[in-house]
């Protein structure tokens, strides 16, 4: 209940700020992910927004102008983001959008309208196939970032790795449960892990990754534990790709 109240409070303030600065240029604003469907991980989870804007609001680089973003951030900086780690925005227009529509049940429309229709099970399935086909484990995470040290470098690397692992986990479940993508993407992370543990090819890897995440967050006090998250995450990514190659070979035999 306390978590839900915090989400509502953040959403209300963010919506007010966006409408104040963008006015009619704002087509719509949604919040999605763990803030809506659950699966929040203390110290790790952020709160994700997608801002739909008119093409005319973007500059020649197809981004919102710097002065506008600075003004928005001044107001956002006063928002208490607890219990989340931070607020994250994606800004999309009709010309820049390359993503699927929101997945039913996993988002909330805060103002305006959607820029694109909601995703269907088939669209989610086809997108998962495309993503897993393109996945190159060795190129999925910039290992050179691990050579940086000081400030919050290792913490940032660890969070980045987690944002890579979780979508792959849901994509793998999607191709296994072909006609059930909407349900799969509405699972909490913990539920997705539980389902993945029924798959021998990735059971050990996803279990070790999730255990390392639980050990590291929310305190983030050990570089050794951070590196364990990264090590186990990369192991899962490799296992997921191998299993996808196997699944695909079986599909070709049908």
N, C-alpha and C positions, 0 to 999 in steps of 0.2 A: 504494500500500500504506500509506504514512504517513497519507494522507488518510482511508482506511478505518479505520485504527486510532484516529484522532482522533475520528471519528464514533462508533465503538463506545464509546469512553471517555466521551464527552459523553452519549450515550444512557443508558449504565449509571447515571451519576450523576444525571441528570435523573429517571430512572425511580425511583431510590431516594428522591429528595426528594419526588416526588409521592406515592408510596405511604406515606411517613412522615407526611405532613401530611393526606392525604385518606382513607387507609385504605379502608374499604368504600364510601365515597362516590365513589371513582374507578371508573367503569365500564370505562374503557379509555384507553390512551395510544398514539398513533401518531406516528411521524416520517415526513415526506413531502417530496417535492420533490427538489432537487439533491443533498441529503445521501444520498439513496437511488439515484436514477437517474443521477446525474452531471450534468455541465454547470456545475460550480462555477466562479464568477468571483471570483478573489482580490480582496478588498477590497470586494466588493459583496454576495456571497451571505450570507444568514442561514441558520439551521437552524430549520425549521418543525415545530412540534408541534401536534397536536390532542388536547385533553384532553376526554374524555367523562365527564360526572359525572351523578349522580342529581339530579333536580329539587329534592329536599329540601336539597341542599347550597347552593342559591342563595338569595339574599335577595329582598326584595320587588321589587328592580330587576332580578331574574333574573341577578345576578352573584354571584360568590364574595365573601364578606364581606371588607372591607378588612383586618381583622386577620389573616385567614388568608393573604391575598395578601402581606402584609408579612412574615409568617413564612416563607412559601415563598421570597420574594425574598432574604431573608437567607441562605438556604442556596444559592440559585442564584447569588448574587454571588460565591461561592467557586469556581464552575465556570469552568475555562479554556475559552473558546469557540473558541480558535484551531483551524482556520484560518477560521472563520466570523466574520462581523461581529458578530452578536448572536444570542441565542435569541429566538424569537417564538412565542407561544402563542395558539391559539384555544380557547376553552372553550365546549363545547356540551352541551346536555342534550336530552332528548326533546321538551321544550317550546320550546326556543330554536333548535333546528337547522333551518336553511332551506337547507342545502347538499346537494349530491349526496354519495353515499357515496364513499369513497376509490376511486381508480382502480387496478385490479389492476396490480401491478408497480412502482408509483410510491411505495409506502409500506411501512412495516414496523410491525407490531403489537408494541409493547414490553411491554405488560402488559394483562390483561383481555380485553375483546372489543370488536368494533365496535358502535356505536350504531345504525347503519343498514347495509344490505347494500352491497356494492361496486357501483360504477357500471357500467352496461352501455354498449355502443357507442351505442345509440339514445338513452339518457338524456344522454350526453355531447354528442351531436349536437343534441338539442333544447335543451339548456342553452346551447350555443354560439349557436344561432339567437336565443334569447331575449336573450342578453347583447349580441350585435351589433345587434339591433333597438333595444335600449334605449340603446346607446352614442351619446352626444352629444359629439363631440370637444371642443367649446369648454367643456364642463362636466366633462370627464374629469380635469382637473388644475387646481388652484387657482393661477392665475397670480399672484395677489396675494402668495403666499408668496415670490415672487421679489423683492418689495420689502423683505423683511427682510434684514438684514445683520449679520454678526458671529457670534462663536462658531462653531457648525457649521451655520448656517442653509442655506447653499447646498448643503452636502453632504447634508443631510436632504431638501431639495427634489429633488435629483438621484436619491437612492435611491428616494424616493416615486414619481417619474416612471417609474423602471425597473420598479417593482412594478405599475405600470399597463400598461406596454407589453407585458411578457412574456405575461400571460394573453390579451391581445388577439391576439398573434401565434399562440398555440396555438388560440384560438377560430377564427381565420380558416382555419388549416390544417384544423381539424376539419370545417368546413362544406364545404371543398373535397374532403376525403377522408371522405365521409359515413359509411361503414361501418367506419371504421378509427380511431375516436376514442381507443381504449385505446392503440393503437400510437403515435398522434400525441403523446399526453400523456406517453408514456414516453420521448420523444426528449429528448436533451440540448438546451440552448439553442442550442449551436453547430450541431447537426443541424437544428433548426427553422429557423434562419437560412438554412442551406444550401438547405433545401427551399423557403423563401419566395423565394429568389433566382431560382427557376425561374418565378416569376409576374411577368410584366412590369409589372403595375400597382403592385406594391409593391417590386420588386427594388431600385431605387435607394435608397428610403427605409429599408428594413431594413438594407441594406449600410452606409449612412452612419451609421445609429444604432449598429450593432454596432461599427463601427470607432471611433466616438467613445467608446463604453463601454471598449473596449480601451485607448484612449489615456488616458482619465481614471483608470481603476483600475489598480493598487491605491493609487497615490500620492496622488491627490486634491489635487494641489498647485496647480492652476490654476483660478481661477474661470471663466476663458474656456473651458477644456475642459469644465467642469461645465455651463456654459450651452449648449455645443455638444451635449452629451448630451440636454439638455432640448429644444433646438430640433429636433434630428433625431428625437427620440422623438415629439414632437407632430406632426411631419411624417408619421411612419409611422402614427400613430393616424388622421389625416385620410385618408391613402391607403387604410388598411384599411377604413374606413367607406365610402368611395367604391366600393371594390371589392366590398364586401358588397352594397351597393345594386345594383350591376351584376349580381352573381351571382343575387340575389333576383329581379331582373327577368327573367333568363333562365329561372329555375325556373318562373316564372308563365306563361311562354310554352309550356312543355312540356305 
